[in-house]
Amino acid sequence: MGFINEKAVNNRKSEMRAQLFTVYPDETSTVTQITSRATGVTLSATAGQITTDTTSLAAAAEATFTVTNTYVTAKTVPVVALASGAAATTNVFVSAVAAGSFDITVANLHASTAEDGALVINFALIDVN
């Protein structure tokens, strides 16, 4: 039986993970959407926060907006999460990705109540190598 060097195995696992994806948390920024929930924003950073317009979103409705971002490639995986301002029935998700941009859809899942007020959406980009 051969001896297994646990440190070498763990180092190799770390190298393999680094080859699968890259996150750049130090390159962050913020932007505030204006005009409506469907208005696109420009934010070239690998992570940050988007504050949406305060326009109300009707019950059972969705609004999609484009985030133009120079770090996004066809292999980028944008991750989004609500940070604040949302009702329990509000959902956000990435609905499209293309080189230079991604789309975020805000969905009001409530059957009879509009969602209103600004939302703060956190995002981070993961690049698949």
Summary of the structure (lengths in Angstrom):
residues: 129
radius of gyration: 18.5
end to end distance: 35.6
largest distance: 68.4
contacts: 357
relative contact order: 0.25
helix: 12%
strand: 45%
